[in-house]
């Protein structure tokens, strides 16, 4: 699901996110999934006071940080600045939420 969200975010933010092929998006999605499963829980625990003080809004910054880190670890995916990574993180989160809601829909 990270790949789909990243592909949609790259389409929306086409001036800020560049890639050469869909294969780059798939690999970047896998890297982002690994970052979300390993590094993101550590970031959330370390920034828990900021998350509580901002009533959860700081999670947007953490999502942007994970996207920006994925672009730094995989240079074929180029994100121009941190603000674009924050917007990409918001789009990826929204797409993941919508896909999960559709898949988990009970008959």
Residue frames as qw, qx, qy, qz and C-alpha x, y, z in Angstrom:
[[0.000, 0.884, 0.467, 0.000, 0.00, 0.00, 0.00],
 [0.344, -0.703, 0.105, 0.614, 2.97, 2.31, 0.54],
 [0.363, -0.021, 0.590, 0.720, 3.82, 2.05, -3.15],
 [0.097, 0.677, 0.646, 0.340, 0.33, 3.07, -4.24],
 [0.240, -0.903, -0.257, 0.246, 0.31, 6.01, -1.84],
 [0.418, -0.517, 0.308, 0.681, 3.78, 7.08, -2.93],
 [0.319, 0.256, 0.658, 0.632, 2.78, 6.85, -6.61],
 [0.020, -0.834, -0.521, -0.181, -0.30, 9.02, -6.00],
 [0.358, -0.826, -0.044, 0.433, 1.74, 11.49, -3.92],
 [0.431, -0.241, 0.463, 0.736, 4.32, 11.70, -6.73],
 [0.208, 0.530, 0.648, 0.505, 1.51, 12.41, -9.18],
 [0.168, -0.915, -0.367, 0.020, 0.06, 15.17, -7.03],
 [0.328, -0.861, 0.203, 0.330, 3.44, 16.68, -6.12],
 [0.857, 0.395, 0.178, 0.280, 5.01, 16.15, -9.55],
 [0.295, 0.860, -0.214, 0.358, 7.24, 19.22, -9.26],
 [0.363, -0.734, 0.486, -0.304, 8.67, 18.10, -5.90],
 [0.734, -0.223, 0.641, -0.035, 8.94, 14.32, -6.29],
 [0.578, 0.592, -0.435, -0.355, 10.72, 12.74, -9.23],
 [0.694, -0.209, 0.688, 0.025, 11.47, 9.14, -10.17],
 [0.101, 0.406, -0.692, -0.589, 12.53, 7.33, -13.33],
 [0.460, -0.057, -0.782, -0.417, 10.16, 4.34, -13.45],
 [0.745, -0.436, -0.116, -0.491, 7.41, 2.58, -11.56],
 [0.838, -0.024, -0.465, 0.286, 10.02, 0.09, -10.34],
 [0.244, 0.316, -0.403, 0.823, 11.60, 2.94, -8.34],
 [0.515, -0.401, 0.063, -0.755, 8.25, 3.58, -6.65],
 [0.906, -0.207, -0.333, -0.157, 7.86, -0.11, -5.75],
 [0.691, 0.081, -0.465, 0.547, 11.34, -0.33, -4.22],
 [0.000, 0.356, -0.286, 0.890, 10.87, 2.99, -2.41],
 [0.701, -0.385, -0.131, -0.586, 7.54, 1.69, -1.07],
 [0.885, -0.143, -0.417, 0.148, 9.30, -1.39, 0.30],
 [0.437, 0.204, -0.405, 0.777, 11.97, 0.78, 1.92],
 [0.309, -0.408, 0.099, -0.853, 9.26, 3.01, 3.38],
 [0.840, -0.334, -0.295, -0.311, 7.45, -0.05, 4.76],
 [0.765, -0.031, -0.456, 0.454, 10.67, -1.20, 6.45],
 [0.146, 0.300, -0.291, 0.897, 11.23, 2.27, 7.91],
 [0.550, -0.412, -0.079, -0.722, 7.63, 2.36, 9.16],
 [0.892, -0.287, -0.329, -0.115, 8.01, -1.01, 10.86],
 [0.768, -0.072, -0.338, 0.540, 11.47, -0.52, 12.40],
 [0.330, 0.126, -0.181, 0.918, 12.33, 3.16, 12.83],
 [0.276, -0.521, -0.255, -0.766, 8.93, 4.84, 13.13],
 [0.691, -0.589, -0.417, -0.050, 7.97, 3.17, 16.47],
 [0.623, -0.219, -0.245, 0.710, 11.24, 4.42, 17.95],
 [0.112, 0.286, 0.115, 0.945, 10.55, 7.93, 16.64],
 [0.469, -0.599, -0.399, -0.512, 7.04, 7.87, 18.09],
 [0.720, -0.512, -0.387, 0.265, 8.28, 6.82, 21.53],
 [0.511, -0.095, -0.117, 0.846, 11.03, 9.45, 21.55],
 [0.036, -0.212, -0.154, -0.964, 8.68, 12.22, 20.45],
 [0.281, -0.533, -0.798, -0.008, 5.75, 11.22, 22.64],
 [0.163, -0.558, -0.378, 0.721, 5.78, 14.51, 24.63],
 [0.078, 0.241, -0.317, -0.914, 5.52, 16.53, 21.40],
 [0.237, -0.262, -0.819, -0.452, 2.73, 14.26, 20.14],
 [0.254, -0.580, -0.717, 0.291, 0.78, 14.71, 23.37],
 [0.119, -0.496, -0.155, 0.846, 1.30, 18.49, 23.46],
 [0.197, 0.224, -0.421, -0.857, 0.13, 18.91, 19.86],
 [0.702, 0.182, 0.444, -0.526, -2.74, 16.42, 20.28],
 [0.781, 0.168, 0.586, 0.133, -1.28, 14.11, 17.65],
 [0.483, 0.865, -0.012, -0.137, -0.53, 16.69, 14.96],
 [0.176, -0.740, 0.619, 0.196, 3.21, 16.02, 15.37],
 [0.739, 0.059, 0.665, 0.088, 2.60, 12.59, 13.77],
 [0.606, 0.786, 0.125, -0.020, 2.40, 14.45, 10.44],
 [0.041, 0.865, -0.499, -0.031, 6.00, 15.58, 10.95],
 [0.559, -0.342, 0.755, 0.022, 7.05, 12.03, 11.84],
 [0.767, 0.433, 0.473, 0.007, 5.37, 10.66, 8.68],
 [0.422, 0.897, -0.131, -0.003, 7.15, 13.32, 6.62],
 [0.247, -0.733, 0.633, 0.026, 10.43, 12.41, 8.27],
 [0.719, -0.053, 0.691, 0.053, 10.01, 8.75, 7.35],
 [0.688, 0.676, 0.262, 0.046, 9.27, 9.65, 3.72],
 [0.168, 0.929, -0.331, 0.013, 12.26, 12.00, 3.62],
 [0.487, -0.525, 0.697, 0.036, 14.48, 9.30, 5.14],
 [0.795, 0.260, 0.545, 0.063, 13.31, 6.82, 2.50],
 [0.545, 0.836, 0.024, 0.066, 14.24, 9.29, -0.24],
 [0.088, -0.844, 0.528, -0.022, 17.70, 9.74, 1.30],
 [0.638, -0.283, 0.716, 0.022, 18.26, 5.98, 1.58],
 [0.619, 0.353, 0.649, 0.267, 17.11, 5.39, -2.00],
 [0.104, -0.495, 0.158, 0.848, 18.47, 8.22, -4.19],
 [0.098, 0.223, 0.754, 0.611, 16.48, 7.16, -7.30],
 [0.160, -0.797, -0.573, -0.108, 13.46, 8.66, -5.54],
 [0.326, 0.124, -0.136, 0.927, 14.15, 12.39, -5.32],
 [0.208, -0.842, -0.497, 0.011, 12.14, 14.61, -2.99],
 [0.342, 0.671, -0.052, 0.656, 13.19, 18.24, -3.21],
 [0.050, -0.464, 0.430, -0.773, 12.51, 19.41, 0.36],
 [0.031, -0.087, -0.885, 0.456, 11.12, 18.41, 3.71],
 [0.448, 0.259, 0.257, -0.816, 7.80, 20.19, 3.15],
 [0.633, 0.251, -0.520, -0.515, 7.17, 18.05, 0.07],
 [0.340, 0.076, -0.924, 0.156, 7.96, 14.97, 2.17],
 [0.216, 0.152, 0.644, -0.718, 5.40, 16.09, 4.77],
 [0.611, 0.299, -0.055, -0.731, 2.72, 16.47, 2.08],
 [0.557, 0.239, -0.757, -0.243, 3.71, 13.11, 0.59],
 [0.104, 0.015, -0.901, 0.421, 3.40, 11.53, 4.04],
 [0.431, 0.230, 0.399, -0.776, -0.08, 12.99, 4.40],
 [0.665, 0.314, -0.359, -0.575, -1.16, 11.64, 1.00],
 [0.420, 0.194, -0.886, 0.020, 0.36, 8.21, 1.71],
 [0.107, 0.064, 0.791, -0.599, -1.42, 8.07, 5.08],
 [0.562, 0.284, 0.154, -0.761, -4.74, 9.02, 3.49],
 [0.639, 0.303, -0.586, -0.396, -4.38, 6.44, 0.71],
 [0.256, 0.127, -0.928, 0.238, -3.40, 3.73, 3.21],
 [0.312, 0.142, 0.610, -0.714, -6.43, 4.59, 5.34],
 [0.649, 0.317, -0.085, -0.687, -8.81, 4.46, 2.38],
 [0.569, 0.275, -0.747, -0.205, -7.43, 1.18, 1.03],
 [0.087, 0.051, -0.900, 0.425, -7.55, -0.40, 4.50],
 [0.455, 0.201, 0.421, -0.758, -11.14, 0.75, 4.98],
 [0.691, 0.318, -0.335, -0.556, -12.15, -0.75, 1.63],
 [0.471, 0.239, -0.849, 0.006, -10.35, -4.05, 2.26],
 [0.072, -0.034, -0.849, 0.522, -11.61, -4.47, 5.81],
 [0.516, -0.052, -0.049, -0.853, -15.19, -3.60, 4.92],
 [0.267, 0.053, 0.934, -0.232, -17.44, -6.25, 6.47],
 [0.220, -0.201, -0.698, -0.651, -20.31, -7.56, 4.32]]
